[in-house]
Structures are given as C-alpha cells and as structure tokens.
Amino acid sequence: MTTVALIACTKNKHGQFGDVLPAVDLYSASPLFRHSLAYARRLQPMAIWVLSGMFGLIALDELLPYYQLYLATQPAAYRRAWAERVLARLLTEHSTPSTAVFLAGAAYVEPLRRPLLDAGWTISEPLRGLGVGQRLRWLKTQ
C-alpha cells in the first residue's frame, strides 16, 4: 500500500493580500509547516498534499493567493463541502486505496476520516492529540 502525506495549511503565511505564491512558499512562514514537510519528505510518500481550509487539496507547487481562513471556525455546511472537494480530488489523484498520513489537527482530519476509511484507505495520525507546541517538538525529534 502506498503512502500519501497530508499537511494542514497554516495561519502564518508569507506575503500579503494580493500576493500569489506556490503553496510550499506561502505556508513556509510557519515552523510547524516546515517541520511537517520535512517529516513528510522523510516518509518518501507517493505524494505530499496541503489541506487548505480555503482551497481544499493543494499540490506543493500550486499557485495560491494569500488568504486568511481557518477551517475549524467555518460553518458545518462549509466544512462538509470542503471535505467533499478534498475527497473528490484525492480519490481522483489516487484511485488505489493508500495510507493517508495526516500532519494536521482534528478540524482537517475528522471530516475526511469516515469517507477515507469507507474507500478502503488506512489513516495514520502521528500528531493526534498534540497541541501545536507539542507537534512542533515531536516533529523536531523525528
């Protein structure tokens, strides 16, 4: 079974409103994103994706405008629609069930958990239950 890494977007971003950057550059202002990306790369997955609260499932090289949106604060209907978009793209890009390694908080994992399990995927959450500071410390030691 192959592995796909899914990294949550971050509040801290490079740029300002009006700027457009590749996702990897936009989010790299965050130490948590940088360490999550380094950890994901060490796993040598088939693919690394960003879970953007605004744009859904994003490739590292995709161009994104600067934005501020936190998925957890959005209405339930928004989160459901977001999960449907993410799942549709993920299953299109990876038609064979894989292991999804989530480097993300519950707001980004929970809407996708049941649909991925139902599609035959395995879920790994090495950061589950850890606060942001704890996640950063854990990632630094890996």
FENQUIBEL-V53380 format. One line per field, one symbol per residue. burial: 1 if it has 16 or more other C-alpha atoms within 10 Angstrom, else 0. A space follows every 10 residues. Layout:
burial = ???
This chain:
burial = 0011111111 0011100001 1011111111 0111111011 0000001111 1110111111 0011111000 1000000010 0111011001 0000001111 1111110110 1110010000 1110001000 0000110010 00
